Amino acid sequence: MRSVLPSPLLRGAFVLDAVVSAAAGVLQLAPGARMVAWLGLPAPLLTETGVFLLAYAGALLLLARSRTLWAPLVQAVVLGNAGWALGCVLALLLGWLAPTALGTAWLLLQAVAVLAFAAAEGLGLARSAPAPAAVGLARS
């Protein structure tokens, strides 16, 4: 298991991702039926992804505060963001959803934002220093 000391870029990217994710989650949950009408997206999709985004934001804040991070966990966050972006784009291209123009813009904005977060978090991971081996676990 490879642990790292998170770089300032990685911490900042996690915090910004958390803030934007929480805001998106609140937006998707707050107005209820009004958001469904504005975006043309199914209510269950907005509710479930809204709840997920709030939980995800909390997890990101915990990661941002961690003294050390397990590198594969950070990589999973990066891949998750890339997957979210891909899902947004595929939902539009393959006709899985029939959003309004505002809904299409919402999905494309999410795709662009999470790709930017994935890039910043990946770069932040690359700039993170390896964590020192724990006492008693170092190789002789």
PyMOL commands that set and color helices and strands:
alter all, ss='L'
color gray80, all
select helices_A, chain A and resi 8-29+33-39+43-65+71-93+101-126
alter helices_A, ss='H'
color red, helices_A
select strands_A, chain A and resi 3-5+69-70+129-130
alter strands_A, ss='S'
color yellow, strands_A
deselect
rebuild
show_as cartoon
